[in-house]
Amino acid sequence: MELLPVVNRWEAVLNRIPGLAKRRPGSHSRISELRGSVLTIEVDHPGWMQLFQWYQNAIVEQLNLHFPELAIQALQWRLFKGGEPIVRPWVVMPDPVKPEMNSEEQEKFDEVLGELEALIRRNAPNG
C-alpha cells in the first residue's frame, strides 16, 4: 500500500484530535512504515512518544476514517535517530494560563515537579 497520501495528510489527521492539535504534533513525528495492519511512527523525543501513546486509539480511529483501505489496527512508536531531523515550525508559543492554586495544591505540585526533575536528571544521557 502506498503511504504517500498518509504522509501528506499526517498533520491534518492529527489536528482532528482534540488535545493534540494545539501542540502541533506533526512537527514532532512522521510516518515510517506500514507492515500488515501496524503503522510505525517515528517521534523526536520520548515525551512525544508518551503523548502519542495516550491518544493512540483516537489516532487509529482518525487514520481508519481517512484511509479505510489501510485497515490499521495498531500503532508502533520509535524514536527518530537518523537522516534529516524533523523540521519544527518557528512559532513562539504563548505562556500557558495557570490556574490559581491554594498553598496545599502548590506544595504538592512542587513536590511532583521536583520528583520529575530528579527522574529526568537520573535518566539523562550525560547525567
N, CA, C and O of each residue as an XYZ file, in Angstrom:
508
protein
N       0.843     -1.189      0.000
C       0.000      0.000      0.000
C       0.877      1.237      0.000
O       1.851      1.306      0.750
N       0.555      2.191     -0.811
C       1.286      3.448     -0.909
C       0.999      4.317      0.312
O      -0.160      4.588      0.627
N       2.062      4.756      1.002
C       1.896      5.577      2.201
C       1.942      7.073      1.934
O       1.695      7.864      2.845
N       2.249      7.477      0.717
C       2.378      8.899      0.420
C       1.129      9.704      0.808
O       1.278     10.777      1.392
N      -0.096      9.237      0.510
C      -1.270     10.013      0.941
C      -1.346     10.174      2.462
O      -1.751     11.225      2.957
N      -0.958      9.134      3.199
C      -0.978      9.210      4.660
C       0.082     10.198      5.141
O      -0.177     11.014      6.026
N       1.266     10.120      4.559
C       2.351     11.024      4.933
C       1.936     12.468      4.668
O       2.158     13.348      5.499
N       1.333     12.704      3.506
C       0.935     14.061      3.144
C      -0.178     14.620      4.022
O      -0.273     15.835      4.190
N      -1.013     13.764      4.579
C      -2.139     14.233      5.397
C      -1.955     13.953      6.878
O      -2.891     14.132      7.658
N      -0.767     13.518      7.283
C      -0.494     13.162      8.676
C      -0.855     14.301      9.628
O      -1.562     14.086     10.613
N      -0.378     15.501      9.342
C      -0.656     16.653     10.208
C      -2.159     16.917     10.296
O      -2.679     17.188     11.378
N      -2.849     16.841      9.171
C      -4.298     17.070      9.165
C      -5.036     16.022      9.994
O      -5.994     16.345     10.696
N      -4.596     14.780      9.913
C      -5.216     13.713     10.707
C      -5.038     14.000     12.196
O      -5.988     13.892     12.972
N      -3.829     14.363     12.588
C      -3.562     14.640     13.998
C      -4.318     15.873     14.484
O      -4.752     15.923     15.635
N      -4.475     16.860     13.618
C      -5.158     18.092     14.010
C      -6.650     17.906     14.232
O      -7.312     18.808     14.747
N      -7.186     16.762     13.857
C      -8.596     16.479     14.102
C      -8.825     15.863     15.481
O      -9.961     15.565     15.848
N      -7.764     15.676     16.235
C      -7.858     15.067     17.564
C      -7.720     16.165     18.616
O      -6.650     16.754     18.768
N      -8.817     16.442     19.351
C      -8.728     17.468     20.396
C      -7.635     17.100     21.402
O      -7.496     15.936     21.776
N      -6.892     18.061     21.819
C      -5.808     17.805     22.757
C      -4.468     17.642     22.074
O      -3.429     17.904     22.680
N      -4.474     17.215     20.828
C      -3.226     17.095     20.081
C      -3.012     18.301     19.170
O      -1.887     18.780     19.025
N      -4.065     18.782     18.569
C      -3.957     19.817     17.543
C      -3.206     21.047     18.026
O      -2.376     21.590     17.295
N      -3.479     21.490     19.228
C      -2.849     22.721     19.722
C      -1.358     22.549     19.990
O      -0.647     23.536     20.180
N      -0.882     21.319     20.008
C       0.536     21.058     20.300
C       1.387     20.888     19.045
O       2.598     20.695     19.156
N       0.794     20.952     17.864
C       1.486     20.787     16.573
C       2.280     19.484     16.526
O       3.488     19.507     16.291
N       1.615     18.347     16.747
C       2.310     17.063     16.818
C       2.952     16.620     15.509
O       3.906     15.843     15.525
N       2.456     17.092     14.398
C       3.025     16.696     13.115
C       4.456     17.163     12.940
O       5.213     16.577     12.166
N       4.829     18.212     13.653
C       6.204     18.712     13.540
C       7.169     17.900     14.400
O       8.379     18.120     14.345
N       6.652     16.971     15.187
C       7.489     16.136     16.055
C       7.411     14.660     15.689
O       7.946     13.810     16.401
N       6.746     14.359     14.582
C       6.541     12.949     14.220
C       6.469     12.799     12.708
O       6.259     13.760     11.968
N       6.650     11.557     12.280
C       6.479     11.250     10.866
C       6.160      9.767     10.712
O       6.521      8.939     11.548
N       5.474      9.462      9.619
C       5.131      8.081      9.290
C       6.395      7.386      8.805
O       7.138      7.943      7.997
N       6.643      6.185      9.288
C       7.840      5.459      8.908
C       7.536      4.294      7.968
O       8.116      4.192      6.887
N       6.622      3.416      8.388
C       6.304      2.251      7.544
C       4.984      1.635      7.968
O       4.464      1.907      9.051
N       4.458      0.799      7.087
C       3.241      0.042      7.361
C       3.541     -1.412      7.075
O       3.917     -1.773      5.960
N       3.372     -2.244      8.084
C       3.550     -3.696      7.928
C       2.275     -4.367      8.411
O       1.922     -4.310      9.589
N       1.605     -4.995      7.478
C       0.324     -5.597      7.820
C      -0.642     -4.508      8.223
O      -0.925     -3.605      7.436
N      -1.148     -4.580      9.430
C      -2.089     -3.569      9.923
C      -1.459     -2.677     10.993
O      -2.162     -1.988     11.732
N      -0.119     -2.697     11.069
C       0.598     -1.906     12.086
C       1.357     -0.771     11.400
O       2.214     -1.000     10.547
N       1.024      0.444     11.789
C       1.677      1.631     11.252
C       2.761      2.078     12.230
O       2.498      2.242     13.421
N       3.977      2.275     11.726
C       5.086      2.724     12.563
C       5.258      4.226     12.399
O       5.290      4.751     11.286
N       5.367      4.898     13.528
C       5.522      6.343     13.553
C       6.778      6.673     14.339
O       6.987      6.156     15.437
N       7.612      7.533     13.775
C       8.820      7.986     14.449
C       8.554      9.336     15.109
O       7.895     10.204     14.538
N       9.076      9.493     16.311
C       8.944     10.756     17.048
C      10.329     11.235     17.444
O      11.279     10.453     17.477
N      10.442     12.531     17.745
C      11.758     13.090     18.018
C      12.104     13.198     19.495
O      13.174     13.707     19.831
N      11.238     12.738     20.383
C      11.529     12.818     21.822
C      10.646     11.823     22.566
O       9.505     11.599     22.161
N      11.141     11.224     23.639
C      10.331     10.266     24.407
C       9.040     10.877     24.957
O       8.031     10.184     25.087
N       9.072     12.157     25.275
C       7.854     12.815     25.770
C       6.754     12.824     24.719
O       5.579     12.638     25.037
N       7.139     13.042     23.467
C       6.160     12.996     22.380
C       5.640     11.579     22.193
O       4.463     11.381     21.894
N       6.511     10.600     22.370
C       6.075      9.209     22.248
C       4.978      8.917     23.272
O       3.965      8.298     22.947
N       5.187      9.364     24.501
C       4.194      9.121     25.542
C       2.883      9.845     25.234
O       1.804      9.278     25.405
N       2.975     11.082     24.786
C       1.763     11.830     24.449
C       0.988     11.132     23.331
O      -0.233     10.992     23.410
N       1.697     10.697     22.298
C       1.028      9.989     21.210
C       0.391      8.684     21.714
O      -0.702      8.322     21.277
N       1.057      7.992     22.614
C       0.501      6.742     23.132
C      -0.809      6.997     23.874
O      -1.721      6.172     23.813
N      -0.913      8.117     24.567
C      -2.167      8.460     25.257
C      -3.313      8.626     24.267
O      -4.461      8.314     24.583
N      -3.000      9.117     23.069
C      -4.013      9.372     22.054
C      -4.049      8.284     20.976
O      -4.645      8.492     19.919
N      -3.436      7.151     21.219
C      -3.302      6.100     20.216
C      -4.642      5.668     19.628
O      -4.767      5.559     18.408
N      -5.632      5.423     20.456
C      -6.927      4.962     19.940
C      -7.570      6.001     19.038
O      -8.134      5.657     17.999
N      -7.491      7.263     19.420
C      -8.060      8.330     18.593
C      -7.304      8.463     17.269
O      -7.910      8.734     16.232
N      -5.993      8.275     17.301
C      -5.198      8.358     16.075
C      -5.585      7.222     15.127
O      -5.786      7.453     13.935
N      -5.689      6.007     15.644
C      -6.092      4.858     14.813
C      -7.484      5.114     14.223
O      -7.724      4.840     13.048
N      -8.389      5.636     15.038
C      -9.744      5.929     14.566
C      -9.722      6.942     13.415
O     -10.397      6.748     12.404
N      -8.949      8.019     13.568
C      -8.861      9.040     12.517
C      -8.197      8.483     11.251
O      -8.637      8.770     10.138
N      -7.149      7.695     11.426
C      -6.487      7.099     10.262
C      -7.443      6.192      9.493
O      -7.479      6.220      8.263
N      -8.212      5.395     10.217
C      -9.157      4.491      9.549
C     -10.326      5.241      8.934
O     -10.915      4.780      7.957
N     -10.664      6.384      9.494
C     -11.711      7.227      8.912
C     -11.239      7.817      7.582
O     -11.996      7.853      6.612
N      -9.991      8.277      7.539
C      -9.447      8.906      6.336
C      -8.872      7.901      5.335
O      -8.880      8.153      4.130
N      -8.377      6.770      5.826
C      -7.730      5.770      4.959
C      -8.234      4.368      5.313
O      -7.460      3.543      5.799
N      -9.511      4.090      5.078
C     -10.065      2.788      5.470
C      -9.390      1.610      4.777
O      -9.380      0.498      5.305
N      -8.827      1.854      3.596
C      -8.175      0.773      2.859
C      -6.939      0.237      3.570
O      -6.505     -0.881      3.291
N      -6.362      1.020      4.490
C      -5.185      0.559      5.229
C      -5.545     -0.420      6.343
O      -4.720     -1.249      6.729
N      -6.764     -0.332      6.862
C      -7.239     -1.206      7.946
C      -6.234     -1.263      9.097
O      -5.860     -2.343      9.554
N      -5.805     -0.097      9.556
C      -4.825     -0.020     10.643
C      -5.468     -0.475     11.940
O      -6.542     -0.008     12.317
N      -4.790     -1.398     12.617
C      -5.291     -1.905     13.884
C      -4.437     -1.456     15.063
O      -4.908     -1.419     16.199
N      -3.178     -1.116     14.789
C      -2.282     -0.738     15.884
C      -1.220      0.226     15.375
O      -0.936      0.297     14.180
N      -0.648      0.960     16.311
C       0.457      1.861     16.015
C       1.688      1.394     16.772
O       1.599      0.881     17.888
N       2.813      1.577     16.154
C       4.094      1.252     16.786
C       4.912      2.534     16.780
O       4.918      3.266     15.790
N       5.600      2.808     17.878
C       6.347      4.061     18.023
C       7.828      3.771     18.142
O       8.235      2.764     18.721
N       8.629      4.666     17.586
C      10.067      4.578     17.807
C      10.661      5.975     17.710
O      10.122      6.875     17.066
N      11.802      6.110     18.384
C      12.494      7.391     18.370
C      13.206      7.566     17.040
O      13.800      6.626     16.513
N      13.142      8.759     16.511
C      13.801      9.111     15.264
C      15.280      9.271     15.538
O      15.667     10.047     16.412
N      16.121      8.544     14.799
C      17.557      8.567     15.101
C      18.450      8.937     13.941
O      19.613      9.273     14.168
N      17.974      8.896     12.717
C      18.913      9.112     11.631
C      18.383      9.990     10.524
O      17.208     10.356     10.508
N      19.266     10.325      9.597
C      18.857     11.127      8.458
C      18.596     12.568      8.829
O      19.192     13.096      9.767
N      17.713     13.196      8.099
C      17.391     14.592      8.348
C      16.495     14.726      9.567
O      15.635     13.879      9.810
N      16.697     15.797     10.338
C      15.843     16.000     11.511
C      14.418     16.354     11.086
O      14.187     16.850      9.984
N      13.489     16.093     11.967
C      12.112     16.505     11.738
C      12.089     18.023     11.865
O      12.538     18.574     12.870
N      11.577     18.681     10.868
C      11.578     20.144     10.854
C      10.489     20.657     11.783
O       9.331     20.250     11.687
N      10.869     21.542     12.669
C       9.914     22.137     13.600
C       9.563     23.544     13.130
O      10.416     24.241     12.581
N       8.344     23.960     13.332
C       7.973     25.304     12.915
C       8.611     26.350     13.836
O       8.873     26.084     15.009
N       8.848     27.517     13.294
C       9.389     28.620     14.088
C       8.220     29.435     14.614
O       7.869     30.480     14.065
N       7.629     28.938     15.685
C       6.457     29.580     16.266
C       6.759     29.869     17.727
O       7.273     29.014     18.447
N       6.440     31.066     18.151
C       6.586     31.401     19.562
C       5.283     31.050     20.246
O       4.231     31.613     19.944
N       5.368     30.112     21.172
C       4.179     29.675     21.881
C       3.898     30.607     23.046
O       4.826     30.971     23.768
N       2.652     31.005     23.254
C       2.333     31.857     24.398
C       2.486     31.082     25.694
O       2.370     29.856     25.718
N       2.745     31.804     26.762
C       2.828     31.165     28.065
C       1.466     30.611     28.430
O       0.450     31.266     28.197
N       1.426     29.402     29.006
C       0.129     28.837     29.388
C      -0.488     29.626     30.538
O       0.217     30.196     31.370
N      -1.783     29.645     30.567
C      -2.504     30.290     31.662
C      -2.632     29.256     32.769
O      -3.215     28.187     32.584
N      -2.082     29.593     33.904
C      -2.073     28.647     35.015
C      -3.195     28.995     35.996
O      -3.371     30.155     36.366
N      -3.944     27.982     36.409
C      -4.992     28.252     37.402
C      -4.352     28.567     38.761
O      -3.261     28.094     39.080
N      -5.037     29.345     39.513
C      -4.571     29.657     40.863
C      -4.651     28.396     41.722
O      -5.622     27.643     41.657
N      -3.605     28.182     42.531
C      -3.582     27.019     43.421
C      -3.515     27.511     44.857
O      -2.896     28.530     45.165
N      -4.172     26.753     45.724
C      -4.019     27.077     47.141
C      -2.662     26.543     47.590
O      -1.987     25.850     46.829
N      -2.261     26.859     48.814
C      -0.914     26.501     49.281
C      -0.698     24.984     49.296
O       0.401     24.521     48.989
N      -1.714     24.214     49.643
C      -1.589     22.756     49.668
C      -1.383     22.203     48.256
O      -0.537     21.334     48.045
N      -2.151     22.705     47.297
C      -2.004     22.265     45.910
C      -0.632     22.663     45.357
O       0.005     21.886     44.646
N      -0.181     23.886     45.691
C       1.118     24.352     45.221
C       2.236     23.494     45.804
O       3.196     23.168     45.106
N       2.119     23.129     47.073
C       3.133     22.297     47.726
C       3.198     20.926     47.056
O       4.289     20.420     46.795
N       2.050     20.323     46.776
C       2.002     19.022     46.117
C       2.562     19.135     44.696
O       3.306     18.259     44.255
N       2.213     20.196     43.985
C       2.719     20.428     42.637
C       4.238     20.540     42.652
O       4.909     19.919     41.829
N       4.783     21.318     43.568
C       6.230     21.483     43.666
C       6.919     20.164     43.969
O       8.001     19.890     43.450
N       6.292     19.341     44.811
C       6.851     18.039     45.157
C       6.903     17.119     43.924
O       7.927     16.488     43.660
N       5.806     17.049     43.182
C       5.753     16.212     41.985
C       6.734     16.727     40.935
O       7.418     15.937     40.285
N       6.805     18.040     40.768
C       7.729     18.632     39.817
C       9.176     18.309     40.184
O       9.986     18.008     39.308
N       9.500     18.368     41.468
C      10.842     18.012     41.927
C      11.175     16.557     41.635
O      12.283     16.241     41.201
N      10.213     15.671     41.875
C      10.426     14.251     41.586
C      10.640     14.023     40.091
O      11.497     13.234     39.692
N       9.862     14.715     39.275
C      10.002     14.592     37.834
C      11.365     15.104     37.369
O      12.014     14.463     36.542
N      11.799     16.233     37.883
C      13.112     16.776     37.512
C      14.231     15.819     37.932
O      15.190     15.626     37.184
N      14.117     15.223     39.110
C      15.125     14.266     39.566
C      15.149     13.028     38.668
O      16.218     12.502     38.360
N      13.987     12.571     38.256
C      13.906     11.415     37.352
C      14.546     11.740     36.007
O      15.266     10.914     35.447
N      14.291     12.925     35.490
C      14.896     13.331     34.220
C      16.404     13.400     34.347
O      17.117     12.930     33.461
N      16.909     13.980     35.439
C      18.356     14.075     35.644
C      19.001     12.689     35.727
O      20.075     12.463     35.169
N      18.335     11.761     36.432
C      18.875     10.400     36.571
C      18.951      9.687     35.233
O      19.874      8.906     34.999
N      18.000      9.942     34.359
C      17.926      9.225     33.090
C      18.524      9.989     31.915
O      18.488      9.512     30.781
N      19.063     11.153     32.175
C      19.680     11.933     31.095
C      20.944     11.228     30.610
O      21.682     10.668     31.419
N      21.204     11.245     29.303
C      22.375     10.553     28.756
C      23.697     11.048     29.341
O      24.631     10.262     29.500
N      23.786     12.310     29.656
C      25.016     12.873     30.212
C      24.929     13.089     31.703
O      25.816     13.709     32.290
N      23.881     12.594     32.328
C      23.664     12.911     33.721
C      23.890     11.771     34.596
O      23.745     11.889     35.813
